[in-house]
């Protein structure tokens, strides 16, 4: 059987068309009543909450998402251990995918279910206690449940440490070597990840992992994401890039994070993401089906933007470091 995700990528290449992924999961679950600090993955197993998880999936599918991510972002045993749920890792991940699979099937056989794999929340040795081997084993436990639930692709996301990406990919392949893998990192520290990884370094290192697509998600909003996607595309114009940014920067209102980017604002950025080289486009924290519907409509009905006429709305964080590197090379040659 042909893999749905790989078939979608092939059609995108043939048609030169963008692929729409979904928006924020946590944002929608909080709106549905999830309390801060509670594990979203537990809702996959609660009969009175499963319909709310289904409703999130359904909302994004109705809005035009060709790919939906599962409610398994925090489904590693490392994060579930915070709630004494580590022994239910397989079950909670499998259920999260099954709910998504059921909803996607209602919209036709082409809709893709991506098993979300988020960071462990722990630091590797020597800064922390996590070893590479234990990280691989933990991600593999999560991936086993995701694969058993019927996911089409593993979606490693919101990573800041290249070693953790490598461990997640190794764990996913250990559990289900036949499934393709996507990996995205979060560049939220002046254009770098929290662990100091640049977009250029990310492309060069992730290229070694034989991934179906790479890119960026979350972060400080769509302006900075544009610069990240641009930088990644310059390194390798042929790589399939994912752009999945937050709906602006949040402000605290009554103890809740409120994001200020409207659907109209995000649709303009969706067009710009596409022009700067992204193939798979969606949104992240603070977004809703309304954002995805606006972005989908814009990409499908409005003419493509000419990248030569566009300017980045945020500076390229790598400009200084790249120029310094070139100068150092010249000095070494001299």
VOPAGU-2260 file (C-alpha; in pm, 1 decimal, decimal comma):
REM VOPAGU-2260
SITE   aa  ch    i         X         Y         Z
SITE  UNK   A    0       0,0       0,0       0,0
SITE  UNK   A    1     129,7     344,8     -95,6
SITE  UNK   A    2     207,1     566,6     200,3
SITE  UNK   A    3     -41,7     855,7     211,9
SITE  UNK   A    4     216,0    1113,1     314,0
SITE  UNK   A    5     464,7    1017,9      42,5
SITE  UNK   A    6     183,2    1015,7    -213,0
SITE  UNK   A    7      83,1    1365,5    -103,0
SITE  UNK   A    8     443,2    1484,4    -142,3
SITE  UNK   A    9     463,9    1332,1    -489,5
SITE  UNK   A   10     143,3    1505,7    -597,9
SITE  UNK   A   11     270,4    1834,3    -457,5
SITE  UNK   A   12     588,4    1805,7    -663,4
SITE  UNK   A   13     392,5    1714,1    -974,6
SITE  UNK   A   14     146,7    2003,4    -936,9
SITE  UNK   A   15     393,5    2248,4    -778,6
SITE  UNK   A   16     131,1    2303,8    -510,9
SITE  UNK   A   17     159,7    2367,2    -136,4
SITE  UNK   A   18      40,4    2118,0     123,9
SITE  UNK   A   19    -173,9    2238,0     412,6
SITE  UNK   A   20    -111,7    2108,4     762,3
SITE  UNK   A   21    -312,7    2200,6    1071,5
SITE  UNK   A   22    -280,0    2461,3    1347,1
SITE  UNK   A   23    -252,1    2458,2    1723,0
SITE  UNK   A   24    -367,4    2154,7    1918,8
SITE  UNK   A   25    -307,1    2277,3    2272,7
SITE  UNK   A   26    -474,0    2608,8    2195,6
SITE  UNK   A   27    -792,3    2433,8    2092,1
SITE  UNK   A   28    -790,8    2190,1    2384,7
SITE  UNK   A   29    -748,0    2474,4    2634,2
SITE  UNK   A   30   -1046,3    2644,0    2471,3
SITE  UNK   A   31   -1237,7    2318,0    2517,3
SITE  UNK   A   32   -1164,4    2307,2    2889,2
SITE  UNK   A   33    -819,6    2154,3    2935,1
SITE  UNK   A   34    -665,1    2294,5    3250,8
SITE  UNK   A   35    -310,1    2427,1    3257,3
SITE  UNK   A   36     -74,4    2155,1    3381,9
SITE  UNK   A   37    -302,0    1866,0    3288,6
SITE  UNK   A   38    -170,3    1618,0    3028,3
SITE  UNK   A   39    -359,4    1661,8    2697,8
SITE  UNK   A   40    -281,4    1302,2    2603,0
SITE  UNK   A   41    -503,0    1175,5    2886,0
SITE  UNK   A   42    -803,5    1312,8    2700,6
SITE  UNK   A   43    -741,5    1045,6    2434,0
SITE  UNK   A   44    -854,0     782,4    2686,3
SITE  UNK   A   45   -1141,1     962,9    2861,6
SITE  UNK   A   46   -1482,8     887,0    2708,9
SITE  UNK   A   47   -1618,5    1230,4    2801,4
SITE  UNK   A   48   -1316,9    1405,1    2644,8
SITE  UNK   A   49   -1257,5    1199,6    2331,3
SITE  UNK   A   50   -1527,2    1387,6    2140,0
SITE  UNK   A   51   -1347,1    1713,3    2215,7
SITE  UNK   A   52   -1023,8    1574,6    2074,1
SITE  UNK   A   53   -1214,1    1452,1    1769,8
SITE  UNK   A   54   -1368,3    1797,4    1730,4
SITE  UNK   A   55   -1023,7    1955,8    1706,2
SITE  UNK   A   56    -918,7    1710,1    1437,3
SITE  UNK   A   57   -1246,7    1760,4    1253,2
SITE  UNK   A   58   -1221,9    2138,4    1267,8
SITE  UNK   A   59    -886,2    2138,3    1094,9
SITE  UNK   A   60    -994,9    1885,4     835,6
SITE  UNK   A   61   -1298,0    2098,8     754,9
SITE  UNK   A   62   -1072,9    2403,2     728,3
SITE  UNK   A   63    -868,0    2234,8     455,9
SITE  UNK   A   64    -581,3    2061,8     637,3
SITE  UNK   A   65    -445,1    1778,4     427,9
SITE  UNK   A   66    -233,4    1669,4     724,2
SITE  UNK   A   67    -345,8    1664,4    1087,1
SITE  UNK   A   68    -111,0    1616,9    1381,3
SITE  UNK   A   69    -217,4    1391,6    1665,0
SITE  UNK   A   70    -277,4    1478,2    2029,3
SITE  UNK   A   71      45,6    1304,2    2129,9
SITE  UNK   A   72     293,3    1593,9    2148,4
SITE  UNK   A   73     376,6    1522,8    2513,6
SITE  UNK   A   74     341,2    1148,2    2477,5
SITE  UNK   A   75     696,5    1046,2    2559,7
SITE  UNK   A   76     735,5     843,7    2879,5
SITE  UNK   A   77     956,1    1127,9    3005,5
SITE  UNK   A   78     674,1    1382,1    2999,2
SITE  UNK   A   79     401,8    1136,9    3097,1
SITE  UNK   A   80     607,6    1045,0    3403,3
SITE  UNK   A   81     532,0    1392,8    3538,4
SITE  UNK   A   82     171,8    1272,6    3575,9
SITE  UNK   A   83     255,1     912,1    3671,1
SITE  UNK   A   84     130,5     799,6    3328,2
SITE  UNK   A   85     455,4     658,9    3188,3
SITE  UNK   A   86     317,1     303,2    3197,0
SITE  UNK   A   87      38,0     413,2    2962,3
SITE  UNK   A   88     269,7     552,1    2693,1
SITE  UNK   A   89     173,2     299,1    2427,1
SITE  UNK   A   90    -199,1     319,1    2504,2
SITE  UNK   A   91    -233,5     698,7    2508,4
SITE  UNK   A   92     -37,3     744,6    2187,3
SITE  UNK   A   93    -224,4     468,9    2006,7
SITE  UNK   A   94    -559,6     614,4    2109,0
SITE  UNK   A   95    -460,0     964,7    2001,0
SITE  UNK   A   96    -376,7     838,7    1653,3
SITE  UNK   A   97    -686,3     619,8    1627,5
SITE  UNK   A   98    -912,3     915,9    1700,0
SITE  UNK   A   99    -739,0    1114,4    1427,3
SITE  UNK   A  100    -748,8     822,8    1184,9
SITE  UNK   A  101   -1125,9     785,6    1234,2
SITE  UNK   A  102   -1188,3    1154,2    1166,5
SITE  UNK   A  103    -953,1    1171,8     868,2
SITE  UNK   A  104   -1127,2     873,7     706,6
SITE  UNK   A  105   -1449,7    1073,9     692,5
SITE  UNK   A  106   -1280,5    1324,3     460,2
SITE  UNK   A  107   -1141,9    1077,1     210,1
SITE  UNK   A  108    -848,3     838,7     182,0
SITE  UNK   A  109    -595,3    1111,6      96,5
SITE  UNK   A  110    -597,4    1289,4     434,2
SITE  UNK   A  111    -276,1    1224,1     625,7
SITE  UNK   A  112    -240,5    1151,9     998,1
SITE  UNK   A  113      94,0    1259,7    1141,9
SITE  UNK   A  114     201,3    1122,0    1477,5
SITE  UNK   A  115     326,3    1418,3    1679,3
SITE  UNK   A  116     645,3    1360,2    1881,6
SITE  UNK   A  117     753,7    1653,5    2096,5
SITE  UNK   A  118    1067,6    1704,7    2304,7
SITE  UNK   A  119    1132,6    1498,9    2614,6
SITE  UNK   A  120    1158,5    1800,6    2840,8
SITE  UNK   A  121    1492,2    1673,1    2972,9
SITE  UNK   A  122    1854,7    1770,0    2910,4
SITE  UNK   A  123    2125,0    1538,3    2787,1
SITE  UNK   A  124    2435,9    1462,7    2984,6
SITE  UNK   A  125    2640,5    1641,6    3112,4
SITE  UNK   A  126    2390,7    1928,0    3153,6
SITE  UNK   A  127    2121,7    1683,3    3259,1
SITE  UNK   A  128    2072,2    1314,4    3330,2
SITE  UNK   A  129    1931,4    1201,0    2994,2
SITE  UNK   A  130    2150,8     965,2    2793,0
SITE  UNK   A  131    2121,4     918,7    2419,4
SITE  UNK   A  132    2037,2     549,8    2460,1
SITE  UNK   A  133    1756,4     614,5    2709,8
SITE  UNK   A  134    1620,0     889,8    2485,8
SITE  UNK   A  135    1606,5     653,1    2187,9
SITE  UNK   A  136    1428,4     389,6    2397,2
SITE  UNK   A  137    1176,5     643,1    2529,0
SITE  UNK   A  138    1094,4     782,7    2186,2
SITE  UNK   A  139    1064,3     426,2    2054,1
SITE  UNK   A  140     801,6     346,6    2318,8
SITE  UNK   A  141     598,1     643,7    2206,6
SITE  UNK   A  142     651,2     564,5    1837,6
SITE  UNK   A  143     526,8     207,0    1885,5
SITE  UNK   A  144     190,5     337,6    1999,1
SITE  UNK   A  145     177,2     595,9    1721,1
SITE  UNK   A  146     250,7     334,0    1456,1
SITE  UNK   A  147      -1,3      89,2    1602,1
SITE  UNK   A  148    -269,9     357,9    1587,6
SITE  UNK   A  149    -228,5     389,1    1211,1
SITE  UNK   A  150     -17,9     702,6    1158,6
SITE  UNK   A  151     110,1     773,5     808,2
SITE  UNK   A  152     420,0     964,2     917,8
SITE  UNK   A  153     613,1    1045,3    1233,6
SITE  UNK   A  154     621,5    1420,8    1298,1
SITE  UNK   A  155     908,2    1518,1    1528,8
SITE  UNK   A  156     849,1    1881,3    1625,7
SITE  UNK   A  157     945,5    2178,1    1843,0
SITE  UNK   A  158    1298,9    2051,3    1895,1
SITE  UNK   A  159    1591,5    2268,6    2000,8
SITE  UNK   A  160    1868,3    2007,7    2035,3
SITE  UNK   A  161    2003,5    1823,0    1731,4
SITE  UNK   A  162    2091,0    1522,8    1949,2
SITE  UNK   A  163    1730,3    1499,5    2059,1
SITE  UNK   A  164    1614,3    1506,9    1697,3
SITE  UNK   A  165    1858,7    1228,0    1621,7
SITE  UNK   A  166    1732,5    1026,1    1919,0
SITE  UNK   A  167    1368,3    1076,8    1822,0
SITE  UNK   A  168    1437,7     971,8    1463,6
SITE  UNK   A  169    1632,1     666,4    1580,6
SITE  UNK   A  170    1351,2     572,7    1819,1
SITE  UNK   A  171    1087,5     613,1    1549,3
SITE  UNK   A  172    1284,6     396,5    1308,5
SITE  UNK   A  173    1337,7     137,8    1579,9
SITE  UNK   A  174     961,1     114,4    1626,1
SITE  UNK   A  175     843,7     139,9    1265,2
SITE  UNK   A  176    1122,5     161,8    1005,6
SITE  UNK   A  177     870,7     168,1     720,0
SITE  UNK   A  178     717,3     505,7     812,5
SITE  UNK   A  179     858,0     834,6     678,6
SITE  UNK   A  180     969,2    1100,9     926,5
SITE  UNK   A  181     938,3    1479,8     933,2
SITE  UNK   A  182    1140,3    1690,5    1178,4
SITE  UNK   A  183    1100,7    2057,3    1266,9
SITE  UNK   A  184    1296,7    2271,0    1510,1
SITE  UNK   A  185    1207,0    2587,8    1698,9
SITE  UNK   A  186    1421,8    2893,7    1631,2
SITE  UNK   A  187    1309,9    3119,2    1913,6
SITE  UNK   A  188    1636,8    3267,7    2043,8
SITE  UNK   A  189    1724,1    3550,5    1804,0
SITE  UNK   A  190    1693,3    3316,3    1508,4
SITE  UNK   A  191    1863,0    3019,6    1674,9
SITE  UNK   A  192    1720,1    2734,1    1877,6
SITE  UNK   A  193    1747,9    2745,7    2254,2
SITE  UNK   A  194    2049,3    2512,0    2221,7
SITE  UNK   A  195    2221,1    2739,8    1969,3
SITE  UNK   A  196    2136,5    2561,7    1642,9
SITE  UNK   A  197    2110,8    2787,7    1338,0
SITE  UNK   A  198    1879,6    2725,8    1040,6
SITE  UNK   A  199    2184,3    2653,6     823,3
SITE  UNK   A  200    2323,8    2403,1    1071,0
SITE  UNK   A  201    1981,7    2240,9    1103,7
SITE  UNK   A  202    1954,3    2182,9     729,2
SITE  UNK   A  203    2307,2    2046,0     702,8
SITE  UNK   A  204    2271,8    1810,4    1000,0
SITE  UNK   A  205    1914,9    1695,1     939,4
SITE  UNK   A  206    2006,8    1613,7     578,9
SITE  UNK   A  207    2208,8    1323,6     719,2
SITE  UNK   A  208    1897,8    1160,2     868,4
SITE  UNK   A  209    1712,4    1076,8     544,1
SITE  UNK   A  210    1398,0    1267,5     642,2
SITE  UNK   A  211    1096,0    1324,8     419,9
SITE  UNK   A  212    1077,4    1694,0     517,8
SITE  UNK   A  213    1233,2    1936,5     763,1
SITE  UNK   A  214    1155,6    2287,3     878,7
SITE  UNK   A  215    1051,5    2510,8    1163,4
SITE  UNK   A  216     753,2    2540,9    1393,2
SITE  UNK   A  217     641,3    2743,7    1694,0
SITE  UNK   A  218     890,5    3022,7    1767,0
SITE  UNK   A  219     832,9    3395,7    1799,5
SITE  UNK   A  220     572,0    3440,4    1530,3
SITE  UNK   A  221     549,4    3442,3    1151,3
SITE  UNK   A  222     791,4    3731,7    1092,7
SITE  UNK   A  223    1090,5    3545,6    1232,6
SITE  UNK   A  224     973,7    3220,2    1074,9
SITE  UNK   A  225     998,6    3382,4     731,8
SITE  UNK   A  226    1368,3    3451,4     787,8
SITE  UNK   A  227    1423,3    3094,6     906,6
SITE  UNK   A  228    1252,8    2942,1     602,5
SITE  UNK   A  229    1442,1    3176,9     372,0
SITE  UNK   A  230    1774,2    3076,5     529,2
SITE  UNK   A  231    1694,0    2705,6     506,4
SITE  UNK   A  232    1588,6    2734,8     143,4
SITE  UNK   A  233    1916,0    2910,0      56,3
SITE  UNK   A  234    2113,1    2615,2     194,8
SITE  UNK   A  235    1922,5    2355,9      -8,7
SITE  UNK   A  236    1651,8    2470,9    -252,7
SITE  UNK   A  237    1546,7    2109,2    -309,1
SITE  UNK   A  238    1462,9    2018,8      50,3
SITE  UNK   A  239    1093,6    1993,1     140,5
SITE  UNK   A  240    1038,8    2265,4     401,2
SITE  UNK   A  241     770,8    2291,2     669,0
SITE  UNK   A  242     658,6    2633,5     796,3
SITE  UNK   A  243     430,6    2609,6    1098,3
SITE  UNK   A  244     457,0    2925,1    1307,2
SITE  UNK   A  245     273,4    3068,1    1603,5
SITE  UNK   A  246      -5,8    3319,8    1554,1
SITE  UNK   A  247     210,0    3608,1    1667,4
SITE  UNK   A  248     356,1    3673,3    2012,1
SITE  UNK   A  249     131,8    3599,7    2311,3
SITE  UNK   A  250      26,7    3834,5    2586,7
SITE  UNK   A  251    -112,5    3722,0    2920,3
SITE  UNK   A  252    -480,5    3797,8    2972,7
SITE  UNK   A  253    -638,1    3662,3    3292,8
SITE  UNK   A  254    -355,3    3412,7    3318,6
SITE  UNK   A  255    -401,1    3281,1    2964,9
SITE  UNK   A  256    -178,4    3333,2    2662,7
SITE  UNK   A  257    -359,0    3534,9    2396,1
SITE  UNK   A  258    -210,3    3551,2    2046,8
SITE  UNK   A  259    -265,4    3856,9    1831,6
SITE  UNK   A  260    -224,5    3735,6    1472,5
SITE  UNK   A  261    -561,4    3725,5    1297,8
SITE  UNK   A  262    -651,2    3481,8    1019,5
SITE  UNK   A  263    -608,2    3769,6     773,1
SITE  UNK   A  264    -259,0    3834,1     905,2
SITE  UNK   A  265    -162,8    3468,6     886,1
SITE  UNK   A  266    -289,6    3422,5     531,8
SITE  UNK   A  267     -48,0    3687,9     408,8
SITE  UNK   A  268     235,9    3510,8     584,1
SITE  UNK   A  269     126,4    3178,3     434,6
SITE  UNK   A  270     173,6    3327,0      88,2
SITE  UNK   A  271     513,2    3460,1     189,6
SITE  UNK   A  272     619,1    3125,2     340,4
SITE  UNK   A  273     539,9    2965,5       7,6
SITE  UNK   A  274     734,2    3228,7    -185,8
SITE  UNK   A  275    1037,0    3187,2      40,3
SITE  UNK   A  276    1049,0    2811,4     -20,8
SITE  UNK   A  277     806,5    2627,9     209,7
SITE  UNK   A  278     602,1    2338,7      72,2
SITE  UNK   A  279     411,9    2227,1     383,9
SITE  UNK   A  280     239,6    2520,7     552,1
SITE  UNK   A  281      26,4    2555,1     863,1
SITE  UNK   A  282      27,3    2723,5    1201,3
SITE  UNK   A  283     109,8    2648,1    1562,1
SITE  UNK   A  284      34,4    2798,3    1905,4
SITE  UNK   A  285    -251,7    3046,7    1915,0
SITE  UNK   A  286    -401,2    2936,6    1584,7
SITE  UNK   A  287    -737,8    2779,0    1512,0
SITE  UNK   A  288    -929,3    2631,1    1218,8
SITE  UNK   A  289   -1022,6    2988,2    1120,8
SITE  UNK   A  290    -653,6    3064,1    1064,0
SITE  UNK   A  291    -603,2    2747,1     862,3
SITE  UNK   A  292    -913,4    2809,7     651,0
SITE  UNK   A  293    -792,8    3159,6     562,8
SITE  UNK   A  294    -442,2    3033,9     482,4
SITE  UNK   A  295    -575,4    2745,8     274,4
SITE  UNK   A  296    -809,2    2969,9      75,4
SITE  UNK   A  297    -532,7    3220,6       7,7
SITE  UNK   A  298    -283,8    2961,0    -113,0
SITE  UNK   A  299    -539,5    2794,1    -336,6
SITE  UNK   A  300    -708,6    3098,6    -488,7
SITE  UNK   A  301    -458,0    3385,7    -488,3
SITE  UNK   A  302    -165,8    3409,9    -732,4
SITE  UNK   A  303     177,6    3313,1    -598,4
SITE  UNK   A  304     399,0    3594,2    -477,5
SITE  UNK   A  305     723,7    3669,3    -659,6
SITE  UNK   A  306    1003,8    3618,1    -404,8
SITE  UNK   A  307    1227,6    3867,4    -587,3
SITE  UNK   A  308     983,8    4144,5    -495,6
SITE  UNK   A  309     967,9    4055,3    -124,8
SITE  UNK   A  310    1173,3    4169,5     170,5
SITE  UNK   A  311    1206,4    3975,4     493,1
SITE  UNK   A  312     997,1    4121,7     773,4
SITE  UNK   A  313    1259,7    4019,3    1030,6
SITE  UNK   A  314    1639,0    4024,6     996,5
SITE  UNK   A  315    1834,2    3713,5     914,9
SITE  UNK   A  316    1987,0    3611,8    1245,7
SITE  UNK   A  317    2271,7    3432,5    1070,2
SITE  UNK   A  318    2401,6    3730,2     875,2
SITE  UNK   A  319    2653,3    3834,6    1138,5
SITE  UNK   A  320    2776,5    3485,8    1217,1
SITE  UNK   A  321    2799,3    3394,8     847,4
SITE  UNK   A  322    3002,8    3706,0     766,6
SITE  UNK   A  323    3231,6    3639,1    1061,4
SITE  UNK   A  324    3280,9    3283,0     941,8
SITE  UNK   A  325    3374,6    3403,0     592,8
SITE  UNK   A  326    3619,4    3652,8     738,1
SITE  UNK   A  327    3777,7    3381,3     952,2
SITE  UNK   A  328    3819,7    3157,6     649,2
SITE  UNK   A  329    3988,9    3440,3     457,8
SITE  UNK   A  330    4224,6    3501,4     747,9
SITE  UNK   A  331    4313,9    3131,7     764,9
SITE  UNK   A  332    4384,7    3125,7     391,5
SITE  UNK   A  333    4595,7    3441,6     426,7
